Structures are given as structure tokens and as C-alpha cells.
Amino acid sequence: MERAALRYTPAGLPALDLSLQHESEVSEDGQPRKVSMEIKAVAIGAITRTLQALDLGTASIYAGFLTSSRNKRGLLFHITSVEPLSA
């Protein structure tokens, strides 16, 4: 996870821009396949406090929804909740 500095929306809500990274291995048609991806994300409101408290690189489960980015080129994941995973 990478995160930018806290900013505020025009409505005065706290917002964090993030980049989430995922790596795993899955089975596809009986064969192992490595999966790696990075997605741009944003958190708005109270969830920003939780995300600021997380150490970078902490494995977590994120929930939210996908929208198109402002320039309509790509996806943006809006984080609505996060649950850090125990080591």
C-alpha cells in the first residue's frame, strides 16, 4: 500500500489517495498461476483515520466499490472498510 498525504474534499471531508497491491497464486484450469496487480484507491471520511494508522505493507482485507476514474481511463476503488490480517 502506498498513500498520499491527507487532503480534504470540497465538502470538507478527509480523503486519502492510495495504491493497493496484491500478489497471490491461484489455480486456473488445474494449473498454478501467479496473480499480481495494483489498483488506485480512495478513502473518504472516517475510514481515513484507520488507514492512516496502518503500517505500510500491512496485509488487509478491503471492502468498497469500483467506479471509473475521473478521466474515465481506468478504475478507482473506493474503500469503505478495512480489516488488517493477523500475522
C-alpha positions as CSV (number, residue, x, y, z in Angstrom):
1,M,0.0,0.0,0.0
2,E,1.2,3.5,-0.8
3,R,-0.7,6.5,0.4
4,A,-0.6,10.2,-0.3
5,A,-0.9,13.0,2.3
6,L,-4.4,13.5,3.8
7,R,-6.4,16.0,1.8
8,Y,-10.0,17.4,2.1
9,T,-12.8,17.3,-0.4
10,P,-14.7,20.5,-1.3
11,A,-17.3,19.4,1.2
12,G,-14.7,19.3,3.9
13,L,-14.4,15.5,4.3
14,P,-11.0,14.0,4.8
15,A,-9.7,11.9,1.9
16,L,-6.7,9.7,1.2
17,D,-5.5,8.6,-2.2
18,L,-3.9,5.2,-2.1
19,S,-2.4,2.5,-4.3
20,L,-3.2,-1.1,-3.3
21,Q,-1.0,-4.0,-4.3
22,H,-2.0,-7.7,-4.4
23,E,0.1,-10.8,-5.1
24,S,-1.0,-14.4,-4.8
25,E,-1.1,-17.8,-6.6
26,V,-4.3,-19.3,-7.8
27,S,-5.3,-22.4,-9.8
28,E,-6.6,-21.9,-13.3
29,D,-7.7,-25.0,-15.2
30,G,-5.7,-27.1,-12.8
31,Q,-2.5,-25.1,-13.3
32,P,-0.9,-22.7,-10.8
33,R,-0.9,-19.1,-11.9
34,K,0.7,-16.1,-10.2
35,V,-1.5,-13.1,-9.9
36,S,-0.1,-9.6,-9.3
37,M,-2.0,-6.3,-9.6
38,E,-2.0,-2.7,-8.4
39,I,-5.1,-0.6,-8.2
40,K,-5.7,3.1,-7.4
41,A,-8.0,3.6,-4.4
42,V,-9.5,6.4,-2.4
43,A,-10.9,6.6,1.1
44,I,-13.2,9.4,2.2
45,G,-14.5,10.2,5.7
46,A,-13.9,8.4,9.0
47,I,-12.1,5.4,7.3
48,T,-9.2,7.6,6.6
49,R,-8.2,7.5,10.3
50,T,-8.0,3.7,10.2
51,L,-5.9,3.8,7.0
52,Q,-3.5,6.4,8.4
53,A,-2.9,4.2,11.4
54,L,-2.0,1.1,9.3
55,D,1.7,0.5,8.7
56,L,2.5,0.4,5.0
57,G,2.7,-3.2,3.8
58,T,0.2,-4.5,6.3
59,A,-1.8,-7.3,4.8
60,S,-5.5,-6.4,5.0
61,I,-8.9,-7.2,3.6
62,Y,-10.5,-4.1,1.9
63,A,-14.2,-3.7,1.0
64,G,-15.8,-1.0,-1.1
65,F,-16.9,-0.4,-4.7
66,L,-15.4,0.3,-8.1
67,T,-16.0,3.4,-10.2
68,S,-14.4,4.8,-13.3
69,S,-11.6,7.3,-12.6
70,R,-12.2,10.9,-13.2
71,N,-10.6,10.8,-16.6
72,K,-12.6,7.7,-17.5
73,R,-9.3,5.8,-18.1
74,G,-9.2,3.0,-15.6
75,L,-10.9,2.1,-12.4
76,L,-10.9,3.6,-8.9
77,F,-11.6,1.5,-5.8
78,H,-13.5,3.4,-3.1
79,I,-12.6,1.9,0.3
80,T,-15.5,1.7,2.7
81,S,-13.9,-0.7,5.3
82,V,-10.6,-2.4,6.1
83,E,-9.7,-5.3,8.3
84,P,-6.0,-5.9,9.0
85,L,-5.0,-9.6,8.9
86,S,-3.1,-11.1,11.8
87,A,0.4,-12.3,11.1
